[in-house]
Amino acid sequence: MHGWFGDHLFNRHLWVLEPEGISRALFWGCLICFSPFFGLHIFLGVAAAMLFRANIPVTLLIQFITNPATVIFYYPAAYALGAKLLGHPVLYRGRLMEVLREGDWRDWIDMMGQIGTPLFLGCLIVGLVTGLLGWSLVRLFWRKTPAHVAKVSAGKL
């Protein structure tokens, strides 16, 4: 248990509030929380935080942006964005509900094939834009103070 996982989990940079870890947490956290993998966000967030040395608490906190109350609005909007970018017609909710109520598994798979690519593209665009915006804002506005620089150079931080 204390192999790679333990060494990375107890790395202090994953838990300390510092600009590098926070900016990475905002980027990867947003990219994952706006992904279509609802229900897996927390696990994917912790894995990404450990892999890319992002702040774990901030990454986890960001995962709660998408929740059962927000995904009912977010996923249709992300799908519509992806469909518009791909030039696909936007399938309306009525068609989806019809397939879920009356269709068999083949109709459901066909519908998922139609909405899957636009949904993934829309989620990717939203995740990248918000993640890059968060990363940029932290890098731009979180300046290291002279006291912080002195502590780092003295080895006390």
PyMOL commands that set and color helices and strands:
alter all, ss='L'
color gray80, all
select helices_A, chain A and resi 4-9+12-14+19-33+41-52+56-65+68-86+93-102+105-141+146-154
alter helices_A, ss='H'
color red, helices_A
deselect
rebuild
show_as cartoon
